[in-house]
Each structure stands twice: as C-alpha cells, then as structure tokens.
C-alpha cells in the first residue's frame, strides 16, 4: 500500500514539477534533497527559496490526496514524510523537519490534537459519536507501542480542509433543490455518499469528521448525533438555507428530527419492498420448477409463500405511500411557512413606510400641488425664454436683411462694371480682327464699273456655277423639286447684267 502510494506520488511529481522528472531531473533536486537547514544562517535567501518550494509541493500533493496516512487523506505524519518522498538514486530529503516547523509557524498545519481543540464539536465527551470518534482516532493514530508521540507528529493540513469544505458548500448551493428543511438535512451516510469522493480522492470517515468539525465552527453547519430514525440513532448534518449561507448558523429543531425519522423510514421501506419483490420472484421460479418436475405439493407451497409475501408487499407499499405523502406535505408546509413569513416581512416593511409622517393624504396632496406649481413655474420660464429668443431672432433678421441688401447692391455694381469691361474688350478684339485694306495700284481705265454684287446675288452665281458643272458631268439628272427650281428662277433676275458688269480685260 505504501509503495503504491509512493509510486503514484512520484508519477504526479514527475508530471507537474520539472525538477522531479524521473528521466531528466534538474540539478536543483540535489539541493532540495540535501540538508539545507544550515542555510538559514549562511544564505537566508536560499533557505527561504527551498522552504517555500517544499511547502507549496506538500500542500499540492495533500490536496490531490497523494500525501496522507493510512487512515487519513487530510492528515500526514511527519515521521513518514521523508519515506513518502524517497527517490531512487538520491534517497530521502534531509531537511523536511525544517519545512514542517516553518509550516507550523505559518499556520498551514496543526497537530490533530490542536485541531480537535480549536474546532470543537457542540457536545460533551459523553456523546456517543464523540466517544466513537475519539476511540477511532486512538485506534488509527495511537497504537499502544507508540504512545502519545505519534499524535504530536500527525498534522492536519488546514488549506486542504478549507478548500474541500468550501467546495462541499458550493456544491450544495448549486444543487437544484427547494429551499426547505428536507433539502438541507443529511445523515452521515448520505453526506459520505454525496461528498466523500472527489475524482480520484476518496475521503475516509476520519477525514469527513474533520471536515464536519471545521464546517460546524466556520461555515454555520449544524450537527446532531441523537436523532432517532428507523430502528437506529443517526448523526444528522444540516446545511444553512441557501439564502443564509455565510450569514448565520443553522440549528436542528424538532421538525428536522421528524423529517429525518420519516425519511429514514421511507428508505427502510424501499429496501423492504425491493427485498419482498425479489423473494416473490424467486418463489415464482421455484414453483415453476417444482411443477415441471411433477412435485405439485412443493409448487403449491411456493405459491402460498409468494401470496403471503405479496400481501406483506402490498401493506409495505401502502405504508410507503403514506410516509412519502406525509413527507411531501411537511416540505410543502415549510415552503408555505417561508412564503407567509416573507408576506409578513413585506407587510411590516410597508406599514413602517406608511407610518412615516411624510407619507399621508395631506402630504401627498401638498406634494402634488408643489409639483404642479413647479411645472407652472417651469412653463413660465420656458415661455419667457421662447419670447426672448423670438425677439432676438427678429432683431437679428432685420440687421441681417440690411446687410444682405447692401451686399447685393455691391454685387450688382460689380457685375455691371464687369459687363461694361467685357463689352469694351470685345469691341477692341473686333477692331483688331477687322482686315486691313491693301493699297491698290493705280486704277486702270475701265470702260464699265459696277458695284460689287450683293451676297444673295453672289450666292445665286455660285449655285448656277454648281449646276453648270453638274450638266457637264454625264450622270443621271438629279431630281430637283419644282419649288426649288421656281426659287432659282425667281432669284435669277439679272443674268445679262452680270455678264455685262464683268470687267473688261
């Protein structure tokens, strides 16, 4: 068992800590396994670094359930600690005593005896389960040949206890259940089956008792060991209501005891029903076998036994139905009670508010009048602002109109001047573009002179010339509309005069 636990521990260290790699460990591992206690004087920095490394490693391994004792997962023995870290080729760490002392001073670990004193249970030593736990603790941790020395060397890891206890409370809060006493009550067996296993880490009964001590002292969980159930006395754990977790501690009252009694009775009846059904099926199979082999009397006896069991089963089922109905009604009544209490709290709060002198019919009327007056004052202020803005806008508009008219007149004057300038420039350009008359030679003696033809006559001459050229070219005659010919004849008025006006050469 110890070798298996040691192999699991070494495998975890090799995966999570590079210094403890089984195939390629670092040089620092030699320093960690050496007796570095003397460094507290020679090299305080090196001593603190090694101690801090071992502290975090021990806490981590204990949280994973890899570092404990035979009967605990949350408690380790300082004398067994070097053996658990035994490493082939290197040996045991030689300075773990210094690490344990530093952890004691920092409050990370305390002895089992100190833990039981600090986190005491709410009973006397005459209590049955206190006596049982004390006896078991002595059997687990205090063999006769060791005496009280081993108890002083057994240390409870406080950070692990705190983390697991808070995780249990967090799981309880996240469970989808009603906020009633029935959902907050658990027997010790129920608590162990629900929260005793977390992954690969399985808590022992001793670990569970340590957790319950801490949760009773720090987290408001209630404990009772004398709750009478079906045929036995049970240890009962009660969580606070989910809306009261962390604010106040809870207690176990008579209603809770009655719920535990009914619940354990229902559980026992379920077991009896299952057992009776199984036996009835066995008698049925037995009767068939006897009948097949010709033993009718044995077959009849088996059927009689089956019938008797079925009668008992019917009574048990009726009792179970009654108990479960009663349990459901109790739970529903508790929920109704909480609803009524909430109603009463709300009504009291409303009365306290209404009883205030500032909240009455007169004060409300006065407040509404004040509100109306305030609205009216605000409206007057807004109207005054609007009037002032309108007047200012009118003045601004008049001033703006005068300025705009002046600006428009200036713009028109500029445009007129620009047009005048453009006309003047255009005339100058036309004069520059007008052709200069050439100096003609002395006039010759011309027998006849006539003024130059008009543009219309010159155009007619050009058209006649074009028609003449077309007649010379042998081509199909073009079809000219009669209207065009008429216009041509109309304008061809002085052909002879044109020939006579040609200058003589």
Secondary structure, 3 states (H helix, E strand, C coil): CHHHHHHHHHHHHHHHCHHHCCCCCCCHHHHHHCCHHHHHHHCHHHHHHHHHHHHHHHHHHHHCCCCCCCCCCCEEEHHHHHHHCCECCCECCCCHHHHHHHHHHHCCEEEHHHHHHHCCCCCCCCCHHHHHHHHHHHHHHCCCCCCCHHHHHEEEEHHHHHHHHHHHHHHHHHCCCCCCHHHHEEEHHHHHHHHCEECCEECCHHHHHHHHHHHHHHCCCEEEEEEECCCCEEEEEECCCHHHCCCCCCCCCHHHHHHHHHHHHHHHHHHHHHHHHHHHHHHHHHHHHHHHCCCHHHHHHHHHHHHHHHHHHHHHHHHHHHHHHHHHHHHHHHHHHHHHHHHHHHHHHHHHHHCCCCCCHHHHHHHHHHHHHHHHHHHHHHHHHHHHHHHHHHHHHHHHHHHHHHHHHHHHHHHHHHHHHHHHHHHHHHHHHCCCCCCCCCCCCCCCCCCCCCHHHHHHHHHHHHHHHHHHCCCCCCCCCHHHHHHHHHHCCCHHHHHHCCCCC
